[in-house]
Amino acid sequence: MRAYFCLIFYPHKSDLQIKNEKFAPIYFTIVILTPLEIILLSILAFCLLVQLYYVLFVHLKLARVSIEEAPFSAHKPISVIVCARNEIVNLEQYLPSLFSQNYPEFEVVVVNDRSWDGTEEFLEAFEKKHHNLKVVKILDNDKFIAGKKFAVTMGIKAAKYDWLVFTDADCMPASDNWLMDMQQPADEQTEIVLGYSPYIKKRSLLNALIRFETFFTAVNYLSFALKGMPYMGVGRNMAYKKSLFFKNKGFAAHMHIPSGDDDLFINAHANKFNTEIRLHQDSHVWSEPNKTWAGYLRQKKRHFGAGKFYKSKHKFILSLQIIAQFLFYAFFAACMFLSREAQYVALGIFVLSIMIRCFVYPKLLKRLNYRDLRWWFPILDILLFLFLTLNGFLSMFGKKNVKWK
């Protein structure tokens, strides 16, 4: 049952004004909602508050932080690690860009993981032209553990220097100053540097969705790192000390998991004292995105599998974020089947959410090289939510065998 109350309010005026003016009363209608409507709207409002915590108290830090210029001088030599399995096309296109870096002393270690597409012959010829290229070859052998973690470990063992910068065969630095910005900071306490890797723009809905999802992933892990709670990095662009790797026995704790050579290692060993981030445009590394929905689903399935092994506090903050977003859309949709008055309240909460996020995220899209997506933000946000919900369902109930290549 509903009850409607009308209140008549006259503004305070002097007696003289009342005699000389005609005033129309102001009416306020108070609507008493049903218990069900109150519950649904309360949950919707609570989800908004959780949402705003991440937007205003976490992500806004990334939008406001000042971006430091890349150093003008090198501190220590660098080893760049690249793992490749049947990547001859990408190596031919992107490997030369690593050797044009404006850095005085560095080597590039390429791990050829059992390729059969001509990668071996290409690397042998390329090695003769570049003295600072080191090729590590992994052969088919039942005694070896297949997978990217083994390849990364072999590359780290072969590296000459302590500071390791990681990227992939399908990646290209945004500038020749990439290594200058990703080098080991002067502060010896810093053992990990987290970089950013946007995807190359293509004209398709899949590409827009991939880039938008990558944007939110980056906003999350970079913002939480700024907040003193680093929980992941991406292997396309990050760096850490070789000594840190061996001090913690490498990937031994999660060698049985096919994915996680980047995020699980960072999740286990990064903290607010030993981790920094890099945001300057010169430090970005561009990467080729998946071109098919099936390939993208396989990639997200690998990432979903690794996320289950994060530290408990990290799983909590990420799960709360996803659940609050899911409930926000679900309860907003449910409120559209209620009374008109409840619909107005729900629409007001929804519009408030969009307005606040449109104030923060377009700035971050511009800062992270995705400015073309800022006009599509509300639509892509809903599409991404639907896709991630579907992917989470498929990852939980689909096949469990996940391979690197």
N, C-alpha and C positions, 0 to 999 in steps of 0.2 A: 504494500500500500504506500502511496505517496501523499504527502501533504504540502500544500503550497501556501506561503505566507507573503502578503504584500505589506511593505512598510512605506509610509509617506514621510519624507524628510524635507523640511524647509530650511534653507540656508539661514544662518544668523544675520539678521539685519536690524538696524535701528528703527525705532517707531516712525521717524520721519521718512525713511526710505520705504517702509511698508506702505505708508499712506500714498506715496507718489509713484510706486511701481507695482506692476502686476507680476506675480511670481507663479510659475507653473510648478507644481510639486514634482519631486524626483522620486520615482518608484523603484524599489529593489525587490526582485523576486527571489526568494530563497527556496531552493529545491531540496527536499530530503530524498536521498537515493535509497534504493533497496539495499539490504545487507550484502547481497551478491555483487551488486555494482560497486559498493564501497570496497569490498575485498579485492576485486579485479583492478580497480583504479589504484588502490593502495600498492598492490604488487607492481603495477606499471610504474608508479612514481618511485618506488624503491629501486627498481631496475634502472631508472633514469639517474638516481643518485649514485649508484655503483658505476654506471657509465661515465658520469661526470667526474668521478674520482680519477679514472684513468685518463680522461681528456685533460682536465685542468690541473691535476697534481702530479701527473707522470709525463704525458705527451707534450704538454705545454712547455716543460723544461727544455725539450729538444728544439722547440720553435724559437725559444728566447736565447738559448746559449750562443755565445759569440764564437765564430769560427776562426780559429787561428790560421795564420799563413804557414805554408810549408817551410821547414828550416832551410836556410841558405847553404848549410854545410853538412857534410856527412860525419857521423860519429864513429860508426863501426861497420865492417863489411857485412854483407847480407847473402844468404842463400835463399833463392826462390825455388819452391817445390811445386812441380806440376805432375799430376798423374794422368796417364792417357791409356785408353783401351780402345783400339780401332778408331782413332781420332785424326787420321791423316788429313782430312779436309780442313778441320779446324786448326791443326798444327801448321799447315801451309799458310793459312790466312792470318793467324794471330801470334804464332811463336816469334816471328821477327820483331814484333812490337816490344817484346820483353828486352831485347838487346839494344834498343834505342834509348833506354833509360838514362837520364841525367844523374848518374851515380858513379862515383869513382871506382869502387871495388865491390863487385858482386858476381855470383855464379848462378846459373840456372840448372837445376837438377830435374831432368825429365825422366819419369819412371814409365817404361813401356811395359804395361801389364798384359802379356800374352796376346799381343795384337797379331792379326793375320791379313790386314788390309794394305800393307805397304808402309806402315808406320816405321818399322825397323829400318828399312832402306832409306827413307827420308831423313831420319834422325842421324844415321851414319854419315850421310852426305852433309847435313847441316853442322854436325860436330866438327868436321874438318874446316869449316869456315869460321867457327867461333870458338876461341880457346877457352872461354868461360862457360861452355855448355858441357854438362856431364850427363851421360845417358846411363840409366840403370835398367837392365833387362830382366824381367821375370819370365821364367819358362814354365810350361805346363809340367807340374810335378805333384804327385799325390801327397808328398810330404808337406807341401806348402799350403797355407790357408788362403783360399781365393777370396777376393774382395778388396775394396778400396783401402780399408784400414791396413791391410798387409802392405799394399803398394805405398801408402803414405809412410809407414814405418821404414820400409826399405829406402825411401827417398831421404828421410830424416837421418838414417844411419850413414848414408853416403854424403850428406851435406858437410862442407868444410867449416862453415861458420856457425856461431851460436844463435844468431838472430835469424829466424826462419819466417819468410813471407810466403803465404799460400795463395794459389789461384788455380783455375782449371784450364783445360786445353781449349775450351770454347770462349775464353775471356780475353778482353783487350783493355789495357789501362787507358783511362781517360786522357792522360797526358804523360809526357816524358818525366814528370816530377813525381810520379806515383811512388817509387821507392824512396824518394827523399822524404815524403810525408809519412810513409809506413815504416820508416826505420825505427830502431830502438830509441826511445826517449832518453834524454840525458839522465833522468832519474832512474837509477839502477833498480829501484824497487818495482818499477813497471816491468812486468813479465809478459803481458798480453796486450795487443792492440787490435781493436775491432774496427774493421772498415765497412764500407758499404758498396754493394754491387747491384746497380739497376739493370733491367733488361732492355734490350734494343727494341725500339718501337716498330711494330708491324701494323698493317691495316686489317684488324679482325677483332671480333668480340673476345675470342680466347686470349689474344695478346693483351687487350685492355684489362681483362680479368686477372691474368698472370701478373701484370705489372702492378695492378692495384693491390693484390694480395702480398706481393713482395714489398710494396711500400708499407703496408701495415705491419708486416713482420719486422721490417727494419725499424720502423718507428718504435715498436715495442721493445726490441732488444737493445737499441741504442738509448732509449729513454730510461729504461731500468738500469742500464749501466751507468748513466749519469746520476741516477738516484742512489747508486751504491749497491745495486743488486744485479750484477751481470749474470745472465743465465744461458746465453748462447751466442754463437757467432756463425758466419757463413764461410765455408771453405773457399769460396770464390775470391774472398778478399779479407784476410786476417793474418796476424803474425803473433808468434810467441817464441820463447827461448827453447833451444834444444835441450838445455839443462833442465828446464821445467818438465819437458816431456819424459826424460829418462829418470828424473827424480821421482816421478809419480808412476813409473813402470808403464808409460805409454798408454795403449788402449787395452791393457790386460783386463781391466775390470769389466769391459763391455765388448771384448773381441768377438763374442758369440752373436752380437747384434749386427746385422748387415749394414745398417746406416749409423750415423752419429760420429763419423770421424772428425767432424768439426764441432757440432753443438754439444755432444755429450762430453767431449774433452773440456770444452770451455765451461760447461755446467758444473763439472766436478772440481775444477781448479781455479776458476776466476773468482775474485772477490773485490771489494771496494778499494782495496789498497794496491792491488797489482794490475789493475785493468784500466785502460784508457780507450777512447774512441776517436775516430778521425772522420770529419765531415767535409773538409775542403773539397771542392770540385776536382782538384788535381789528384786526390786520393781515391776517387771512384774507379771502379773496374766494370766496364760494360760486358754483358754476357748475352749469349744467344738463348732465347726462350724456347720452350717446347712448342712445336708446331701442330701437335694433334692433341685432342682431348684425352685420348688413351694414355699418351706419354705423360701428360700433366697429372692425370690421376695416379699413375705409377709413382711419379715423383712425390706427390703429396702423401701417398701411402707409406713411402719410406720415412718421410718426416714424422708422420703420425706415430709410427712404430718407435722411433727414437724418443719422442716426447714422453712416452710412458715411463722412461727411466730417469727423468729429471729428478732433482731433489724435491722433497715433499713441499717445501715452501714455494718453490717455483711452479710446481704442478697446481698448487692451490690458487696462486694469483692468476695463472693463465686459465684455469678451469672456471674460476669465478667470472673472469672477463667474458668468456665464451657463453657461459650459462646465462649471465645477465643479459647479454645481447640476444640470445635465443628467446628468453622469456619476454624481453621487451617487445620484440616483433610478434610473438605468439599472443601475448595478452593484449597488445594493441589491436590485433585482428579480432580477438574475442570481443573486445569492447565495441567493435563496430556492429555487433548484433544486439546491443543493449538499447536502452531508450535514447532519444535524441539528446537529452541533457547529458547523459553519460558519454555519448559520442563526442560532444563538444569538449568535455573535459579531457578525454583521451587524445583528441586531435590537438588540443592545446599543449599537452605533455609531449606529443610526438613532434610538433613544430618547434617547441623549445629545444628539444634534443638536436634536431637538424640545424637550427640556427647557431647553437653554441659550437657544434662540431664543424659547421661551415666557417666559423670564425678561426678555428685552429688548424684544421687539416689542409685547406688550400695553401696556407703558408708553408706547411711542411711538404706538400706536393711540389711546390716551386723549389724549395731548398734541396729536395732529394731528386731533382731532375725529372719529375713527372708532371710538370705544370700543365700539360695538355689534358690531364685527367681531372683537373679541379672543377670543370664545368659539369662533369658527369658523376661527381662524388655521391650524391644521395642514391642514384640508380645503381651504381657499382657497389655501393655498400650493401644494398639489399641482395643483389645478385651474388656477391661474395658470400654473404651469410647463408644463402640457400645452397650454394655449391659446397661450402665447408661442412654444412650439416649432412648433405648427401655423402660427401667423402668420408666423414667420420663414421657414418653408418656402414658404408662399404668396407672401410678398414677394419671395423670390429667383426664383421661377419663374412668378409671375403676370404680369399686364399691368403695364407700366411707367408708363402715363399716370395721373398723380395730380393732382387739382385741389383748389383751396381750397374753393370752393363750387360 
